[in-house]
Amino acid sequence: MRTIRIEASRGYDVCVGPGLLKEAPGRLAALFPGARVMLVSDDRVFSLYGKTLLDDLAAAGTETETFVFPHGEKQKNLGTWGELLEALCRSGFTRADVVAALGGGVVGDLAGFAAAAYRRGIPFVQLPTTLLAAVDSSVGGKTAVDLAGGKNQAGAFYQPWLVLCDTDALATLPEAEYRGGCAEIVKYAVLGSRPLFDSIRRTPVSRQAEAVIARCVEMKRDYVLADEYDAGCRRMLNLGHTFGHAAELLSGYTVPHGQAVAMGMGVMARSAAAAGICSRETLAELLGLLEACGLPTLPPFGAEAMAEAARWDKKAEGERITLIVPEEIGRCRAETVDTAELAAWLRRGGLA
């Protein structure tokens, strides 16, 4: 097992390794003596791990309530969020109790935002069961739900009290979700780690999951410590996300987040190469690794539609938006552009 300490506005451990779901009841009891737990999950994850975890929590003497909702990004909305808040209130939860998010990014985002809002903040822990949540969304304190106009438009910065990444849970991941997690790993490698890029090119992530997850968490830790509230360098983590979020929105969230990020990186790398910002060799390497991971590199939408959707990205400021552009593997830069220029970037990136 590996432990990464995050010393943000609230310090907490991110533990990565096998068997951690089995350890969760003991760790929760030690961290929150006498607390009740609201276990939040989706129907797919709960069917795999929910009953065992509930039995283990009961054996540890922990009183538990559950909130289970249908899986999928479409459920990450104000309606489901409100239902969770009502469940917490109806069950009499207080600030001495805890919310536990068991699942992927949708579950973690929704549960974390509810924990941030309920009674102006109660403790919550992340128990990620997907590769994408383990390497990215469970760490750093971003919580949110989607609005009709865009992804993650309502949310809060709210750090968890503990993150337990059980690598055994990755064995039940559908292939598409595994590939989506690989997209976020490629993102971290392109941002700042040539060795990580070369490592996952040589060896599948599934054969080195603990080491790869820990490395990505370490990289995210450094961004969070430098810029917890996303006003500066943490925006580098948006590589592939501005155009990726646009693709998700246009698809009605039928394009999964990881695949959308891969599309966004593919478009941005092509655009950067066409503008002379990165070399054709860098472009070929990035596209080659994405394709080797079974990921798409172009969205099925036109430049104008994508540009219009991207204008609503939560990081847009007035008529300006910051794009993260690859220069070479392991180094990217931020380019702040007028939103009117987005369609040109997208056309250079291969969209009609």
C-alpha positions as CSV (number, residue, x, y, z in Angstrom):
1,M,0.0,0.0,0.0
2,R,1.1,3.6,-0.7
3,T,0.0,6.6,1.3
4,I,0.1,10.2,-0.1
5,R,-0.5,13.0,2.3
6,I,-2.4,16.0,1.0
7,E,-1.8,19.1,3.1
8,A,-4.5,21.4,1.7
9,S,-6.9,23.5,3.8
10,R,-7.7,20.2,5.4
11,G,-5.0,17.6,5.6
12,Y,-5.9,14.0,4.7
13,D,-4.4,10.8,3.4
14,V,-4.9,9.1,0.1
15,C,-4.2,5.4,0.5
16,V,-3.7,3.3,-2.6
17,G,-3.5,-0.5,-2.6
18,P,-5.4,-3.8,-2.5
19,G,-8.0,-4.7,0.2
20,L,-8.7,-1.2,1.3
21,L,-12.5,-1.5,1.2
22,K,-12.2,-4.3,3.7
23,E,-10.2,-1.9,5.9
24,A,-12.7,1.0,5.5
25,P,-14.9,0.3,8.5
26,G,-12.0,0.2,10.9
27,R,-10.5,3.3,9.5
28,L,-13.8,5.2,9.6
29,A,-14.4,4.1,13.2
30,A,-11.0,5.3,14.2
31,L,-11.3,8.6,12.3
32,F,-14.9,9.3,13.3
33,P,-15.7,7.6,16.7
34,G,-19.4,7.0,17.2
35,A,-20.3,8.6,13.8
36,R,-23.2,7.4,11.6
37,V,-22.3,6.8,8.0
38,M,-24.5,7.7,5.0
39,L,-23.2,5.4,2.3
40,V,-23.8,7.0,-1.2
41,S,-23.4,4.8,-4.3
42,D,-25.0,4.1,-7.7
43,D,-26.9,1.0,-8.4
44,R,-24.2,-0.7,-10.4
45,V,-21.4,-0.2,-7.8
46,F,-23.7,-0.9,-4.9
47,S,-24.6,-4.3,-6.4
48,L,-20.9,-5.2,-6.4
49,Y,-19.7,-3.9,-3.1
50,G,-22.5,-2.4,-1.1
51,K,-23.8,-5.3,0.8
52,T,-20.3,-6.5,1.9
53,L,-19.4,-3.0,3.0
54,L,-22.6,-2.6,4.9
55,D,-22.1,-5.9,6.7
56,D,-18.5,-4.9,7.6
57,L,-19.6,-1.5,8.9
58,A,-22.3,-3.2,11.0
59,A,-19.7,-5.7,12.3
60,A,-17.6,-2.7,13.3
61,G,-20.5,-1.2,15.3
62,T,-21.2,1.6,12.8
63,E,-24.8,2.7,12.2
64,T,-25.3,3.2,8.5
65,E,-27.9,4.6,6.1
66,T,-27.7,4.2,2.3
67,F,-28.5,6.4,-0.7
68,V,-28.3,4.6,-4.0
69,F,-29.2,6.2,-7.3
70,P,-29.1,5.1,-11.0
71,H,-25.7,5.1,-12.5
72,G,-24.6,7.6,-15.2
73,E,-23.6,11.2,-15.6
74,K,-27.2,12.2,-16.3
75,Q,-27.9,11.5,-12.6
76,K,-25.3,14.1,-11.5
77,N,-27.9,16.9,-11.3
78,L,-29.7,19.1,-8.8
79,G,-32.6,16.7,-8.5
80,T,-30.5,13.8,-7.3
81,W,-28.4,16.2,-5.1
82,G,-31.5,17.5,-3.5
83,E,-32.8,14.0,-2.8
84,L,-29.5,13.2,-1.1
85,L,-29.8,16.3,1.1
86,E,-33.3,15.4,2.0
87,A,-32.2,11.8,2.9
88,L,-29.5,13.2,5.2
89,C,-32.0,15.5,6.9
90,R,-34.7,12.9,7.2
91,S,-32.3,10.5,8.7
92,G,-31.2,13.1,11.3
93,F,-27.6,13.3,10.3
94,T,-25.5,15.9,12.1
95,R,-22.1,17.4,11.7
96,A,-20.7,14.6,13.9
97,D,-21.6,12.1,11.1
98,V,-20.0,11.3,7.8
99,V,-20.9,10.8,4.1
100,A,-19.0,8.0,2.3
101,A,-18.9,8.0,-1.5
102,L,-18.6,4.5,-2.9
103,G,-18.2,4.6,-6.7
104,G,-16.7,6.6,-9.5
105,G,-16.5,10.3,-10.3
106,V,-20.3,10.9,-10.5
107,V,-20.8,9.4,-7.0
108,G,-17.9,11.3,-5.5
109,D,-18.8,14.6,-7.1
110,L,-22.4,14.4,-6.0
111,A,-21.8,13.1,-2.5
112,G,-19.0,15.6,-1.9
113,F,-21.2,18.5,-2.9
114,A,-24.0,17.3,-0.7
115,A,-21.6,17.0,2.2
116,A,-20.3,20.5,1.6
117,A,-23.8,21.9,1.6
118,Y,-25.6,19.9,4.3
119,R,-25.5,21.9,7.5
120,R,-22.8,24.0,5.8
121,G,-20.5,21.1,5.8
122,I,-20.2,17.6,7.3
123,P,-17.3,15.2,6.9
124,F,-17.0,12.9,3.9
125,V,-14.7,10.3,2.6
126,Q,-14.0,9.0,-0.9
127,L,-14.0,5.3,-1.7
128,P,-13.3,5.3,-5.4
129,T,-14.0,2.2,-7.4
130,T,-13.0,3.4,-10.9
131,L,-9.6,4.1,-12.3
132,L,-10.6,7.6,-13.3
133,A,-11.9,8.5,-9.8
134,A,-8.8,6.9,-8.2
135,V,-6.3,8.9,-10.3
136,D,-8.2,12.2,-10.4
137,S,-11.7,13.1,-9.3
138,S,-11.5,11.6,-5.7
139,V,-8.5,13.9,-4.9
140,G,-8.3,17.6,-4.6
141,G,-11.7,18.7,-3.2
142,K,-13.6,19.6,-6.4
143,T,-17.3,18.6,-5.9
144,A,-20.1,19.5,-8.3
145,V,-23.3,18.7,-10.2
146,D,-24.2,19.5,-13.8
147,L,-26.7,22.0,-15.0
148,A,-28.6,22.1,-18.3
149,G,-26.1,24.6,-19.6
150,G,-22.9,22.7,-18.8
151,K,-20.9,20.2,-16.8
152,N,-19.9,20.9,-13.1
153,Q,-21.6,24.4,-13.2
154,A,-22.7,24.2,-9.5
155,G,-20.3,23.0,-6.9
156,A,-17.9,23.7,-4.1
157,F,-14.2,23.2,-3.2
158,Y,-14.5,20.8,-0.3
159,Q,-11.7,18.5,0.7
160,P,-12.4,15.0,1.9
161,W,-11.3,13.6,5.2
162,L,-9.8,10.4,3.7
163,V,-9.5,8.7,0.4
164,L,-9.2,4.9,0.1
165,C,-8.3,3.6,-3.4
166,D,-8.8,-0.2,-3.4
167,T,-7.0,-1.4,-6.4
168,D,-8.9,-4.8,-6.2
169,A,-12.1,-2.9,-7.2
170,L,-10.5,-2.3,-10.7
171,A,-11.0,-5.9,-11.5
172,T,-14.8,-5.4,-12.0
173,L,-14.4,-2.3,-14.2
174,P,-16.1,-2.4,-17.6
175,E,-13.6,-2.1,-20.4
176,A,-14.9,1.4,-21.4
177,E,-14.4,2.7,-17.9
178,Y,-10.9,1.3,-17.6
179,R,-10.1,3.1,-20.9
180,G,-11.6,6.3,-19.6
181,G,-9.3,6.2,-16.6
182,C,-6.4,5.7,-18.9
183,A,-7.2,9.0,-20.6
184,E,-6.7,10.9,-17.3
185,I,-3.4,9.1,-16.8
186,V,-2.2,10.1,-20.2
187,K,-3.2,13.6,-19.3
188,Y,-1.0,13.6,-16.3
189,A,1.9,12.2,-18.3
190,V,1.6,14.8,-21.0
191,L,1.4,17.5,-18.4
192,G,4.5,16.7,-16.5
193,S,6.0,13.2,-16.7
194,R,7.8,11.8,-19.6
195,P,8.8,8.7,-17.5
196,L,5.1,8.1,-16.7
197,F,4.3,8.4,-20.4
198,D,7.0,5.9,-21.4
199,S,6.0,3.6,-18.6
200,I,2.3,3.2,-19.7
201,R,3.4,3.0,-23.3
202,R,5.6,-0.1,-22.4
203,T,3.3,-1.7,-19.7
204,P,-0.5,-1.7,-19.5
205,V,-1.9,0.3,-16.6
206,S,-3.7,-2.8,-15.3
207,R,-0.3,-4.4,-14.6
208,Q,1.0,-1.5,-12.6
209,A,-2.1,0.1,-11.2
210,E,-0.9,0.9,-7.7
211,A,2.2,2.6,-8.9
212,V,0.5,4.6,-11.6
213,I,-2.4,5.7,-9.4
214,A,0.0,6.8,-6.7
215,R,2.1,8.8,-9.2
216,C,-0.9,10.6,-10.6
217,V,-2.1,11.4,-7.1
218,E,1.3,12.8,-6.2
219,M,1.2,15.0,-9.3
220,K,-2.3,16.2,-8.5
221,R,-1.2,16.9,-4.8
222,D,1.4,19.2,-6.1
223,Y,-1.0,21.2,-8.1
224,V,-3.6,21.4,-5.3
225,L,-1.0,22.5,-2.7
226,A,0.2,25.3,-5.1
227,D,-3.3,26.4,-6.1
228,E,-6.1,24.8,-4.1
229,Y,-8.9,27.0,-5.4
230,D,-8.1,26.7,-9.1
231,A,-7.1,30.3,-9.8
232,G,-3.7,29.7,-11.4
233,C,-1.5,26.6,-12.1
234,R,-4.1,24.1,-11.1
235,R,-5.8,25.0,-14.4
236,M,-3.2,23.0,-16.1
237,L,-5.2,20.0,-15.1
238,N,-7.8,21.2,-17.6
239,L,-5.7,19.7,-20.5
240,G,-8.3,18.1,-22.8
241,H,-11.2,19.2,-20.6
242,T,-12.5,22.3,-22.2
243,F,-13.2,20.6,-25.5
244,G,-13.9,17.3,-23.7
245,H,-16.7,18.9,-21.6
246,A,-18.1,20.4,-24.8
247,A,-18.3,16.9,-26.4
248,E,-20.0,15.5,-23.3
249,L,-22.6,18.3,-23.3
250,L,-23.3,18.0,-27.0
251,S,-23.7,14.2,-26.7
252,G,-26.2,14.5,-23.9
253,Y,-23.6,12.8,-21.7
254,T,-23.6,9.6,-23.7
255,V,-19.9,10.2,-24.4
256,P,-18.1,9.2,-21.1
257,H,-15.9,11.7,-19.4
258,G,-12.6,9.9,-20.0
259,Q,-13.3,9.3,-23.7
260,A,-14.3,13.0,-24.0
261,V,-11.0,14.1,-22.4
262,A,-9.1,11.9,-24.9
263,M,-11.0,13.6,-27.7
264,G,-10.1,17.0,-26.2
265,M,-6.5,16.1,-26.0
266,G,-6.5,14.8,-29.6
267,V,-8.0,18.0,-30.9
268,M,-5.7,20.3,-28.9
269,A,-2.6,18.3,-29.9
270,R,-3.5,18.5,-33.6
271,S,-4.2,22.2,-33.3
272,A,-0.9,22.8,-31.4
273,A,1.0,20.9,-34.1
274,A,-0.7,22.9,-36.9
275,A,0.2,26.1,-35.1
276,G,3.9,25.0,-34.6
277,I,3.5,24.9,-30.8
278,C,4.4,21.2,-30.7
279,S,6.2,19.0,-33.1
280,R,4.7,16.4,-35.4
281,E,6.6,13.8,-33.5
282,T,5.0,14.9,-30.2
283,L,1.6,14.8,-31.9
284,A,2.2,11.3,-33.2
285,E,3.4,10.1,-29.8
286,L,0.3,11.4,-28.0
287,L,-2.2,10.2,-30.6
288,G,-0.4,6.8,-30.7
289,L,-0.7,6.3,-27.0
290,L,-4.4,7.4,-26.8
291,E,-5.2,5.0,-29.7
292,A,-3.2,2.2,-28.0
293,C,-5.4,2.7,-25.0
294,G,-8.4,2.2,-27.1
295,L,-9.4,5.9,-26.9
296,P,-11.0,8.2,-29.5
297,T,-9.1,11.3,-30.5
298,L,-11.7,13.3,-32.4
299,P,-15.3,14.3,-31.3
300,P,-18.1,13.5,-33.7
301,F,-19.2,17.2,-33.7
302,G,-18.5,20.2,-35.8
303,A,-16.2,23.1,-34.9
304,E,-19.0,25.7,-34.5
305,A,-21.1,23.5,-32.2
306,M,-18.1,22.6,-30.1
307,A,-17.0,26.2,-29.9
308,E,-20.5,27.3,-28.7
309,A,-20.6,24.6,-26.1
310,A,-17.0,25.4,-24.9
311,R,-18.0,29.0,-24.4
312,W,-20.1,27.8,-21.4
313,D,-17.1,26.1,-19.8
314,K,-17.0,27.0,-16.1
315,K,-13.4,28.3,-16.5
316,A,-14.5,30.9,-19.1
317,E,-14.1,34.5,-17.8
318,G,-16.1,36.9,-19.7
319,E,-15.1,36.6,-23.4
320,R,-11.8,35.0,-22.5
321,I,-10.9,31.3,-21.8
322,T,-7.7,29.6,-21.0
323,L,-6.7,26.6,-23.1
324,I,-4.0,24.1,-22.0
325,V,-1.7,23.3,-25.0
326,P,0.9,20.6,-25.2
327,E,4.4,21.7,-26.2
328,E,6.1,18.3,-25.8
329,I,5.5,15.2,-23.7
330,G,5.9,16.3,-20.2
331,R,5.4,20.0,-20.8
332,C,2.3,22.1,-21.6
333,R,1.5,25.8,-21.5
334,A,-1.6,27.9,-20.9
335,E,-3.0,30.1,-23.7
336,T,-5.7,32.6,-22.9
337,V,-7.7,33.3,-26.0
338,D,-10.9,35.1,-26.9
339,T,-13.9,32.7,-27.1
340,A,-14.5,33.9,-30.6
341,E,-11.2,32.1,-31.5
342,L,-12.3,28.7,-30.3
343,A,-13.8,27.6,-33.6
344,A,-10.4,28.3,-35.3
345,W,-8.6,26.2,-32.7
346,L,-11.0,23.4,-33.3
347,R,-10.7,23.6,-37.1
348,R,-6.9,23.4,-36.8
349,G,-7.5,20.4,-34.6
350,G,-9.3,18.5,-37.3
351,L,-13.0,19.5,-37.0
352,A,-15.1,20.7,-39.9
